[in-house]
Amino acid sequence: MTMPPQGWRKSSRPQQRTSCVEVGRINDGAAVRDTKNRSLGYFTTTSAQWQTFLDAVKTDRFS
């Protein structure tokens, strides 16, 4: 059984705190949701997918 996301944390990256995401922990990865509209739910990633995304952000591949 998959546990529900826990330990939601708001992104520290955006300059404006009005439009950012929150990340929660799940069994083998991460859950991501919009802070403005949490009722829409969240999407999940595996640990490998999440690490690939983080590496891309840290190396400015989305600039």
All heavy atoms as a GROMACS GRO file, in nm:
protein
  502
    1MET      N    1   0.083  -0.118   0.000
    1MET     CA    2   0.000   0.000   0.000
    1MET      C    3   0.088   0.125   0.000
    1MET      O    4   0.188   0.131   0.069
    1MET     CB    5  -0.091   0.002   0.122
    1MET     CG    6  -0.176   0.124   0.121
    1MET     SD    7  -0.273   0.174   0.263
    1MET     CE    8  -0.331   0.037   0.344
    2THR      N    9   0.050   0.223  -0.078
    2THR     CA   10   0.125   0.349  -0.085
    2THR      C   11   0.078   0.442   0.027
    2THR      O   12  -0.040   0.463   0.045
    2THR     CB   13   0.102   0.418  -0.221
    2THR    OG1   14   0.139   0.328  -0.324
    2THR    CG2   15   0.183   0.543  -0.232
    3MET      N   16   0.174   0.494   0.098
    3MET     CA   17   0.138   0.588   0.205
    3MET      C   18   0.103   0.723   0.144
    3MET      O   19   0.156   0.760   0.040
    3MET     CB   20   0.254   0.603   0.304
    3MET     CG   21   0.372   0.680   0.253
    3MET     SD   22   0.494   0.700   0.385
    3MET     CE   23   0.583   0.841   0.325
    4PRO      N   24   0.014   0.798   0.209
    4PRO     CA   25  -0.016   0.933   0.159
    4PRO      C   26   0.106   1.023   0.179
    4PRO      O   27   0.188   0.997   0.267
    4PRO     CB   28  -0.133   0.979   0.246
    4PRO     CG   29  -0.132   0.892   0.365
    4PRO     CD   30  -0.064   0.764   0.326
    5PRO      N   31   0.119   1.127   0.098
    5PRO     CA   32   0.233   1.218   0.113
    5PRO      C   33   0.240   1.275   0.254
    5PRO      O   34   0.138   1.307   0.314
    5PRO     CB   35   0.206   1.327   0.010
    5PRO     CG   36   0.116   1.264  -0.089
    5PRO     CD   37   0.033   1.166  -0.013
    6GLN      N   38   0.361   1.289   0.303
    6GLN     CA   39   0.383   1.344   0.437
    6GLN      C   40   0.493   1.450   0.431
    6GLN      O   41   0.575   1.450   0.341
    6GLN     CB   42   0.424   1.234   0.533
    6GLN     CG   43   0.319   1.128   0.551
    6GLN     CD   44   0.363   1.020   0.646
    6GLN    OE1   45   0.473   1.022   0.700
    6GLN    NE2   46   0.275   0.924   0.668
    7GLY      N   47   0.495   1.535   0.532
    7GLY     CA   48   0.601   1.634   0.546
    7GLY      C   49   0.606   1.736   0.434
    7GLY      O   50   0.712   1.771   0.385
    8TRP      N   51   0.490   1.784   0.391
    8TRP     CA   52   0.487   1.882   0.282
    8TRP      C   53   0.576   2.001   0.315
    8TRP      O   54   0.572   2.054   0.425
    8TRP     CB   55   0.344   1.931   0.260
    8TRP     CG   56   0.253   1.829   0.198
    8TRP    CD1   57   0.158   1.757   0.263
    8TRP    CD2   58   0.248   1.790   0.062
    8TRP    NE1   59   0.094   1.675   0.175
    8TRP    CE2   60   0.147   1.693   0.050
    8TRP    CE3   61   0.318   1.826  -0.053
    8TRP    CZ2   62   0.114   1.632  -0.071
    8TRP    CZ3   63   0.285   1.765  -0.173
    8TRP    CH2   64   0.184   1.670  -0.181
    9ARG      N   65   0.658   2.040   0.216
    9ARG     CA   66   0.745   2.158   0.231
    9ARG      C   67   0.728   2.248   0.111
    9ARG      O   68   0.722   2.202  -0.001
    9ARG     CB   69   0.891   2.113   0.240
    9ARG     CG   70   0.921   2.037   0.366
    9ARG     CD   71   1.064   1.994   0.375
    9ARG     NE   72   1.156   2.100   0.332
    9ARG     CZ   73   1.282   2.081   0.304
    9ARG    NH1   74   1.334   1.961   0.313
    9ARG    NH2   75   1.359   2.180   0.267
   10LYS      N   76   0.725   2.377   0.137
   10LYS     CA   77   0.712   2.476   0.030
   10LYS      C   78   0.848   2.500  -0.034
   10LYS      O   79   0.951   2.502   0.035
   10LYS     CB   80   0.658   2.606   0.089
   10LYS     CG   81   0.588   2.693  -0.011
   10LYS     CD   82   0.536   2.818   0.055
   10LYS     CE   83   0.388   2.806   0.078
   10LYS     NZ   84   0.327   2.934   0.114
   11SER      N   85   0.848   2.521  -0.163
   11SER     CA   86   0.970   2.550  -0.235
   11SER      C   87   1.035   2.678  -0.183
   11SER      O   88   0.967   2.776  -0.154
   11SER     CB   89   0.941   2.565  -0.384
   11SER     OG   90   1.054   2.612  -0.452
   12SER      N   91   1.165   2.678  -0.171
   12SER     CA   92   1.236   2.798  -0.126
   12SER      C   93   1.294   2.875  -0.245
   12SER      O   94   1.352   2.980  -0.229
   12SER     CB   95   1.350   2.759  -0.032
   12SER     OG   96   1.442   2.676  -0.099
   13ARG      N   97   1.278   2.825  -0.364
   13ARG     CA   98   1.339   2.883  -0.483
   13ARG      C   99   1.271   3.009  -0.537
   13ARG      O  100   1.340   3.103  -0.576
   13ARG     CB  101   1.345   2.776  -0.593
   13ARG     CG  102   1.414   2.819  -0.718
   13ARG     CD  103   1.547   2.759  -0.727
   13ARG     NE  104   1.605   2.792  -0.857
   13ARG     CZ  105   1.728   2.772  -0.884
   13ARG    NH1  106   1.806   2.716  -0.796
   13ARG    NH2  107   1.776   2.805  -1.000
   14PRO      N  108   1.138   3.014  -0.548
   14PRO     CA  109   1.077   3.131  -0.614
   14PRO      C  110   1.097   3.261  -0.537
   14PRO      O  111   1.099   3.261  -0.414
   14PRO     CB  112   0.928   3.097  -0.621
   14PRO     CG  113   0.908   2.976  -0.542
   14PRO     CD  114   1.041   2.920  -0.503
   15GLN      N  115   1.110   3.368  -0.612
   15GLN     CA  116   1.123   3.501  -0.551
   15GLN      C  117   0.989   3.544  -0.492
   15GLN      O  118   0.984   3.604  -0.386
   15GLN     CB  119   1.170   3.603  -0.655
   15GLN     CG  120   1.304   3.570  -0.716
   15GLN     CD  121   1.416   3.562  -0.614
   15GLN    OE1  122   1.418   3.639  -0.519
   15GLN    NE2  123   1.506   3.468  -0.630
   16GLN      N  124   0.881   3.516  -0.564
   16GLN     CA  125   0.748   3.551  -0.517
   16GLN      C  126   0.690   3.429  -0.447
   16GLN      O  127   0.678   3.323  -0.506
   16GLN     CB  128   0.658   3.590  -0.633
   16GLN     CG  129   0.704   3.714  -0.705
   16GLN     CD  130   0.615   3.742  -0.824
   16GLN    OE1  131   0.554   3.653  -0.879
   16GLN    NE2  132   0.610   3.867  -0.863
   17ARG      N  133   0.650   3.444  -0.325
   17ARG     CA  134   0.595   3.333  -0.247
   17ARG      C  135   0.450   3.301  -0.285
   17ARG      O  136   0.390   3.214  -0.226
   17ARG     CB  137   0.602   3.365  -0.098
   17ARG     CG  138   0.743   3.370  -0.047
   17ARG     CD  139   0.799   3.233  -0.047
   17ARG     NE  140   0.930   3.234   0.016
   17ARG     CZ  141   1.004   3.129   0.026
   17ARG    NH1  142   0.963   3.014  -0.020
   17ARG    NH2  143   1.121   3.136   0.083
   18THR      N  144   0.394   3.373  -0.382
   18THR     CA  145   0.255   3.351  -0.416
   18THR      C  146   0.236   3.237  -0.516
   18THR      O  147   0.127   3.183  -0.527
   18THR     CB  148   0.192   3.478  -0.475
   18THR    OG1  149   0.268   3.519  -0.589
   18THR    CG2  150   0.191   3.590  -0.371
   19SER      N  151   0.337   3.201  -0.591
   19SER     CA  152   0.322   3.095  -0.689
   19SER      C  153   0.437   2.996  -0.677
   19SER      O  154   0.541   3.012  -0.739
   19SER     CB  155   0.315   3.152  -0.831
   19SER     OG  156   0.427   3.232  -0.856
   20CYS      N  157   0.417   2.898  -0.593
   20CYS     CA  158   0.520   2.797  -0.578
   20CYS      C  159   0.455   2.661  -0.553
   20CYS      O  160   0.333   2.649  -0.550
   20CYS     CB  161   0.619   2.832  -0.468
   20CYS     SG  162   0.548   2.885  -0.314
   21VAL      N  163   0.536   2.563  -0.540
   21VAL     CA  164   0.488   2.427  -0.520
   21VAL      C  165   0.531   2.376  -0.384
   21VAL      O  166   0.620   2.431  -0.320
   21VAL     CB  167   0.540   2.332  -0.630
   21VAL    CG1  168   0.490   2.373  -0.767
   21VAL    CG2  169   0.692   2.324  -0.629
   22GLU      N  170   0.464   2.270  -0.342
   22GLU     CA  171   0.502   2.200  -0.220
   22GLU      C  172   0.539   2.058  -0.258
   22GLU      O  173   0.483   2.001  -0.352
   22GLU     CB  174   0.386   2.196  -0.121
   22GLU     CG  175   0.352   2.329  -0.063
   22GLU     CD  176   0.233   2.321   0.030
   22GLU    OE1  177   0.130   2.265  -0.008
   22GLU    OE2  178   0.245   2.371   0.142
   23VAL      N  179   0.633   2.002  -0.185
   23VAL     CA  180   0.678   1.866  -0.209
   23VAL      C  181   0.658   1.786  -0.081
   23VAL      O  182   0.693   1.830   0.028
   23VAL     CB  183   0.828   1.864  -0.249
   23VAL    CG1  184   0.876   1.722  -0.272
   23VAL    CG2  185   0.851   1.949  -0.372
   24GLY      N  186   0.602   1.667  -0.098
   24GLY     CA  187   0.582   1.577   0.015
   24GLY      C  188   0.653   1.445  -0.010
   24GLY      O  189   0.679   1.408  -0.125
   25ARG      N  190   0.684   1.375   0.097
   25ARG     CA  191   0.750   1.245   0.085
   25ARG      C  192   0.646   1.134   0.066
   25ARG      O  193   0.541   1.135   0.128
   25ARG     CB  194   0.831   1.214   0.210
   25ARG     CG  195   0.953   1.303   0.227
   25ARG     CD  196   1.037   1.261   0.348
   25ARG     NE  197   0.959   1.247   0.470
   25ARG     CZ  198   0.931   1.345   0.554
   25ARG    NH1  199   0.974   1.467   0.529
   25ARG    NH2  200   0.860   1.324   0.664
   26ILE      N  201   0.679   1.038  -0.021
   26ILE     CA  202   0.601   0.916  -0.035
   26ILE      C  203   0.699   0.799  -0.026
   26ILE      O  204   0.820   0.820  -0.017
   26ILE     CB  205   0.520   0.912  -0.166
   26ILE    CG1  206   0.611   0.924  -0.288
   26ILE    CG2  207   0.414   1.020  -0.167
   26ILE    CD1  208   0.541   0.902  -0.419
   27ASN      N  209   0.647   0.678  -0.030
   27ASN     CA  210   0.731   0.559  -0.012
   27ASN      C  211   0.861   0.563  -0.093
   27ASN      O  212   0.968   0.549  -0.038
   27ASN     CB  213   0.654   0.433  -0.050
   27ASN     CG  214   0.548   0.398   0.052
   27ASN    OD1  215   0.548   0.448   0.163
   27ASN    ND2  216   0.456   0.314   0.011
   28ASP      N  217   0.849   0.578  -0.224
   28ASP     CA  218   0.968   0.574  -0.309
   28ASP      C  219   0.970   0.694  -0.402
   28ASP      O  220   0.966   0.679  -0.524
   28ASP     CB  221   0.970   0.444  -0.391
   28ASP     CG  222   1.095   0.434  -0.478
   28ASP    OD1  223   1.202   0.480  -0.434
   28ASP    OD2  224   1.084   0.382  -0.590
   29GLY      N  225   0.971   0.815  -0.347
   29GLY     CA  226   0.976   0.931  -0.433
   29GLY      C  227   0.922   1.055  -0.368
   29GLY      O  228   0.937   1.077  -0.249
   30ALA      N  229   0.852   1.134  -0.451
   30ALA     CA  230   0.800   1.262  -0.405
   30ALA      C  231   0.662   1.286  -0.462
   30ALA      O  232   0.628   1.234  -0.568
   30ALA     CB  233   0.894   1.374  -0.448
   31ALA      N  234   0.585   1.367  -0.391
   31ALA     CA  235   0.455   1.415  -0.438
   31ALA      C  236   0.466   1.566  -0.451
   31ALA      O  237   0.529   1.631  -0.368
   31ALA     CB  238   0.346   1.378  -0.339
   32VAL      N  239   0.407   1.622  -0.555
   32VAL     CA  240   0.417   1.765  -0.581
   32VAL      C  241   0.276   1.822  -0.599
   32VAL      O  242   0.194   1.763  -0.670
   32VAL     CB  243   0.502   1.792  -0.707
   32VAL    CG1  244   0.515   1.941  -0.734
   32VAL    CG2  245   0.639   1.727  -0.695
   33ARG      N  246   0.250   1.937  -0.536
   33ARG     CA  247   0.121   2.002  -0.552
   33ARG      C  248   0.139   2.154  -0.559
   33ARG      O  249   0.240   2.209  -0.517
   33ARG     CB  250   0.026   1.966  -0.438
   33ARG     CG  251   0.068   2.020  -0.303
   33ARG     CD  252  -0.025   1.973  -0.194
   33ARG     NE  253   0.019   2.023  -0.063
   33ARG     CZ  254  -0.034   1.986   0.052
   33ARG    NH1  255  -0.130   1.896   0.054
   33ARG    NH2  256   0.011   2.035   0.165
   34ASP      N  257   0.036   2.220  -0.610
   34ASP     CA  258   0.034   2.366  -0.623
   34ASP      C  259  -0.012   2.426  -0.490
   34ASP      O  260  -0.115   2.388  -0.436
   34ASP     CB  261  -0.064   2.404  -0.734
   34ASP     CG  262  -0.069   2.552  -0.764
   34ASP    OD1  263  -0.014   2.633  -0.687
   34ASP    OD2  264  -0.129   2.588  -0.866
   35THR      N  265   0.063   2.522  -0.438
   35THR     CA  266   0.026   2.583  -0.310
   35THR      C  267  -0.100   2.667  -0.320
   35THR      O  268  -0.169   2.685  -0.221
   35THR     CB  269   0.139   2.671  -0.254
   35THR    OG1  270   0.171   2.772  -0.350
   35THR    CG2  271   0.262   2.590  -0.222
   36LYS      N  272  -0.130   2.718  -0.440
   36LYS     CA  273  -0.248   2.802  -0.456
   36LYS      C  274  -0.377   2.720  -0.456
   36LYS      O  275  -0.483   2.772  -0.421
   36LYS     CB  276  -0.242   2.879  -0.588
   36LYS     CG  277  -0.151   2.996  -0.586
   36LYS     CD  278  -0.171   3.071  -0.716
   36LYS     CE  279  -0.072   3.180  -0.734
   36LYS     NZ  280  -0.092   3.247  -0.863
   37ASN      N  281  -0.369   2.596  -0.501
   37ASN     CA  282  -0.491   2.517  -0.514
   37ASN      C  283  -0.464   2.372  -0.475
   37ASN      O  284  -0.466   2.282  -0.558
   37ASN     CB  285  -0.546   2.526  -0.656
   37ASN     CG  286  -0.692   2.491  -0.662
   37ASN    OD1  287  -0.747   2.432  -0.570
   37ASN    ND2  288  -0.756   2.527  -0.771
   38ARG      N  289  -0.442   2.350  -0.349
   38ARG     CA  290  -0.411   2.217  -0.297
   38ARG      C  291  -0.522   2.116  -0.322
   38ARG      O  292  -0.497   1.996  -0.331
   38ARG     CB  293  -0.379   2.224  -0.149
   38ARG     CG  294  -0.253   2.301  -0.120
   38ARG     CD  295  -0.228   2.312   0.030
   38ARG     NE  296  -0.108   2.385   0.055
   38ARG     CZ  297  -0.103   2.500   0.120
   38ARG    NH1  298  -0.213   2.554   0.167
   38ARG    NH2  299   0.012   2.561   0.138
   39SER      N  300  -0.644   2.164  -0.337
   39SER     CA  301  -0.758   2.074  -0.356
   39SER      C  302  -0.754   2.002  -0.491
   39SER      O  303  -0.825   1.904  -0.511
   39SER     CB  304  -0.889   2.150  -0.342
   39SER     OG  305  -0.903   2.245  -0.446
   40LEU      N  306  -0.671   2.049  -0.583
   40LEU     CA  307  -0.658   1.982  -0.712
   40LEU      C  308  -0.582   1.850  -0.702
   40LEU      O  309  -0.580   1.772  -0.796
   40LEU     CB  310  -0.588   2.072  -0.814
   40LEU     CG  311  -0.668   2.192  -0.862
   40LEU    CD1  312  -0.583   2.278  -0.956
   40LEU    CD2  313  -0.795   2.146  -0.931
   41GLY      N  314  -0.518   1.828  -0.588
   41GLY     CA  315  -0.443   1.704  -0.570
   41GLY      C  316  -0.295   1.722  -0.596
   41GLY      O  317  -0.243   1.834  -0.590
   42TYR      N  318  -0.229   1.614  -0.630
   42TYR     CA  319  -0.084   1.616  -0.650
   42TYR      C  320  -0.045   1.509  -0.750
   42TYR      O  321  -0.124   1.421  -0.783
   42TYR     CB  322  -0.012   1.592  -0.516
   42TYR     CG  323  -0.056   1.465  -0.446
   42TYR    CD1  324   0.008   1.343  -0.474
   42TYR    CD2  325  -0.159   1.464  -0.354
   42TYR    CE1  326  -0.032   1.226  -0.412
   42TYR    CE2  327  -0.199   1.349  -0.291
   42TYR     CZ  328  -0.135   1.230  -0.320
   42TYR     OH  329  -0.175   1.114  -0.259
   43PHE      N  330   0.078   1.520  -0.801
   43PHE     CA  331   0.132   1.413  -0.884
   43PHE      C  332   0.251   1.353  -0.812
   43PHE      O  333   0.310   1.416  -0.724
   43PHE     CB  334   0.165   1.459  -1.026
   43PHE     CG  335   0.281   1.554  -1.035
   43PHE    CD1  336   0.411   1.507  -1.049
   43PHE    CD2  337   0.260   1.691  -1.032
   43PHE    CE1  338   0.518   1.594  -1.059
   43PHE    CE2  339   0.367   1.779  -1.043
   43PHE     CZ  340   0.495   1.730  -1.055
   44THR      N  341   0.285   1.232  -0.847
   44THR     CA  342   0.396   1.164  -0.780
   44THR      C  343   0.506   1.128  -0.880
   44THR      O  344   0.482   1.116  -1.000
   44THR     CB  345   0.349   1.035  -0.710
   44THR    OG1  346   0.294   0.946  -0.807
   44THR    CG2  347   0.245   1.066  -0.604
   45THR      N  348   0.626   1.115  -0.826
   45THR     CA  349   0.742   1.073  -0.905
   45THR      C  350   0.817   0.966  -0.826
   45THR      O  351   0.804   0.958  -0.705
   45THR     CB  352   0.839   1.189  -0.931
   45THR    OG1  353   0.901   1.227  -0.807
   45THR    CG2  354   0.770   1.308  -0.992
   46THR      N  355   0.896   0.888  -0.897
   46THR     CA  356   0.983   0.793  -0.829
   46THR      C  357   1.105   0.869  -0.777
   46THR      O  358   1.130   0.984  -0.817
   46THR     CB  359   1.031   0.683  -0.925
   46THR    OG1  360   1.113   0.744  -1.027
   46THR    CG2  361   0.915   0.608  -0.990
   47SER      N  362   1.181   0.805  -0.694
   47SER     CA  363   1.304   0.869  -0.643
   47SER      C  364   1.399   0.905  -0.757
   47SER      O  365   1.458   1.013  -0.758
   47SER     CB  366   1.375   0.776  -0.545
   47SER     OG  367   1.299   0.762  -0.428
   48ALA      N  368   1.413   0.815  -0.855
   48ALA     CA  369   1.503   0.840  -0.968
   48ALA      C  370   1.454   0.960  -1.051
   48ALA      O  371   1.534   1.046  -1.090
   48ALA     CB  372   1.514   0.716  -1.056
   49GLN      N  373   1.324   0.968  -1.077
   49GLN     CA  374   1.269   1.081  -1.152
   49GLN      C  375   1.290   1.212  -1.077
   49GLN      O  376   1.327   1.313  -1.136
   49GLN     CB  377   1.120   1.060  -1.177
   49GLN     CG  378   1.088   0.949  -1.273
   49GLN     CD  379   0.941   0.913  -1.271
   49GLN    OE1  380   0.874   0.922  -1.169
   49GLN    NE2  381   0.890   0.871  -1.386
   50TRP      N  382   1.264   1.208  -0.948
   50TRP     CA  383   1.279   1.330  -0.866
   50TRP      C  384   1.424   1.375  -0.863
   50TRP      O  385   1.453   1.494  -0.878
   50TRP     CB  386   1.226   1.307  -0.725
   50TRP     CG  387   1.222   1.432  -0.643
   50TRP    CD1  388   1.292   1.458  -0.531
   50TRP    CD2  389   1.145   1.548  -0.669
   50TRP    NE1  390   1.264   1.584  -0.484
   50TRP    CE2  391   1.172   1.642  -0.567
   50TRP    CE3  392   1.054   1.584  -0.769
   50TRP    CZ2  393   1.113   1.768  -0.562
   50TRP    CZ3  394   0.995   1.711  -0.764
   50TRP    CH2  395   1.026   1.801  -0.662
   51GLN      N  396   1.517   1.284  -0.850
   51GLN     CA  397   1.660   1.321  -0.848
   51GLN      C  398   1.703   1.378  -0.982
   51GLN      O  399   1.779   1.476  -0.987
   51GLN     CB  400   1.746   1.200  -0.811
   51GLN     CG  401   1.890   1.237  -0.783
   51GLN     CD  402   1.903   1.340  -0.670
   51GLN    OE1  403   1.854   1.319  -0.560
   51GLN    NE2  404   1.968   1.452  -0.698
   52THR      N  405   1.655   1.322  -1.091
   52THR     CA  406   1.687   1.374  -1.224
   52THR      C  407   1.636   1.517  -1.238
   52THR      O  408   1.706   1.606  -1.289
   52THR     CB  409   1.626   1.285  -1.334
   52THR    OG1  410   1.683   1.154  -1.323
   52THR    CG2  411   1.652   1.340  -1.472
   53PHE      N  412   1.514   1.542  -1.192
   53PHE     CA  413   1.457   1.676  -1.196
   53PHE      C  414   1.540   1.773  -1.112
   53PHE      O  415   1.575   1.883  -1.156
   53PHE     CB  416   1.311   1.674  -1.147
   53PHE     CG  417   1.252   1.810  -1.130
   53PHE    CD1  418   1.217   1.886  -1.240
   53PHE    CD2  419   1.231   1.863  -1.004
   53PHE    CE1  420   1.162   2.012  -1.225
   53PHE    CE2  421   1.177   1.989  -0.987
   53PHE     CZ  422   1.142   2.064  -1.099
   54LEU      N  423   1.573   1.735  -0.989
   54LEU     CA  424   1.653   1.822  -0.902
   54LEU      C  425   1.789   1.853  -0.963
   54LEU      O  426   1.836   1.967  -0.958
   54LEU     CB  427   1.671   1.758  -0.765
   54LEU     CG  428   1.545   1.748  -0.679
   54LEU    CD1  429   1.578   1.678  -0.547
   54LEU    CD2  430   1.483   1.883  -0.655
   55ASP      N  431   1.853   1.753  -1.021
   55ASP     CA  432   1.983   1.776  -1.086
   55ASP      C  433   1.970   1.877  -1.200
   55ASP      O  434   2.055   1.963  -1.217
   55ASP     CB  435   2.040   1.644  -1.139
   55ASP     CG  436   2.083   1.550  -1.029
   55ASP    OD1  437   2.100   1.593  -0.913
   55ASP    OD2  438   2.099   1.428  -1.058
   56ALA      N  439   1.861   1.867  -1.277
   56ALA     CA  440   1.839   1.960  -1.388
   56ALA      C  441   1.817   2.102  -1.335
   56ALA      O  442   1.869   2.199  -1.392
   56ALA     CB  443   1.720   1.914  -1.471
   57VAL      N  444   1.742   2.116  -1.228
   57VAL     CA  445   1.719   2.249  -1.169
   57VAL      C  446   1.850   2.307  -1.118
   57VAL      O  447   1.882   2.424  -1.144
   57VAL     CB  448   1.614   2.242  -1.054
   57VAL    CG1  449   1.610   2.372  -0.976
   57VAL    CG2  450   1.477   2.206  -1.109
   58LYS      N  451   1.928   2.227  -1.049
   58LYS     CA  452   2.054   2.276  -0.991
   58LYS      C  453   2.157   2.315  -1.095
   58LYS      O  454   2.245   2.396  -1.068
   58LYS     CB  455   2.111   2.170  -0.898
   58LYS     CG  456   2.030   2.153  -0.771
   58LYS     CD  457   2.083   2.040  -0.687
   58LYS     CE  458   1.996   2.019  -0.564
   58LYS     NZ  459   2.042   1.906  -0.482
   59THR      N  460   2.146   2.260  -1.216
   59THR     CA  461   2.242   2.293  -1.322
   59THR      C  462   2.182   2.390  -1.424
   59THR      O  463   2.233   2.405  -1.534
   59THR     CB  464   2.293   2.167  -1.393
   59THR    OG1  465   2.182   2.094  -1.446
   59THR    CG2  466   2.371   2.078  -1.298
   60ASP      N  467   2.071   2.455  -1.385
   60ASP     CA  468   2.005   2.558  -1.467
   60ASP      C  469   1.963   2.510  -1.606
   60ASP      O  470   1.966   2.586  -1.701
   60ASP     CB  471   2.094   2.682  -1.480
   60ASP     CG  472   2.104   2.758  -1.350
   60ASP    OD1  473   2.004   2.760  -1.276
   60ASP    OD2  474   2.210   2.817  -1.323
   61ARG      N  475   1.922   2.387  -1.618
   61ARG     CA  476   1.877   2.336  -1.749
   61ARG      C  477   1.742   2.391  -1.789
   61ARG      O  478   1.702   2.376  -1.904
   61ARG     CB  479   1.873   2.184  -1.747
   61ARG     CG  480   2.013   2.126  -1.750
   61ARG     CD  481   2.021   1.977  -1.756
   61ARG     NE  482   1.923   1.915  -1.840
   61ARG     CZ  483   1.880   1.790  -1.820
   61ARG    NH1  484   1.928   1.718  -1.722
   61ARG    NH2  485   1.792   1.738  -1.900
   62PHE      N  486   1.671   2.458  -1.699
   62PHE     CA  487   1.541   2.515  -1.732
   62PHE      C  488   1.546   2.666  -1.749
   62PHE      O  489   1.443   2.730  -1.760
   62PHE     CB  490   1.439   2.479  -1.621
   62PHE     CG  491   1.417   2.332  -1.607
   62PHE    CD1  492   1.458   2.265  -1.494
   62PHE    CD2  493   1.355   2.261  -1.708
   62PHE    CE1  494   1.437   2.130  -1.480
   62PHE    CE2  495   1.333   2.125  -1.695
   62PHE     CZ  496   1.374   2.060  -1.581
   63SER      N  497   1.663   2.723  -1.756
   63SER     CA  498   1.677   2.869  -1.771
   63SER      C  499   1.643   2.912  -1.911
   63SER      O  500   1.661   2.848  -2.006
   63SER     CB  501   1.820   2.913  -1.739
   63SER     OG  502   1.848   2.884  -1.605
   0.00000   0.00000   0.00000
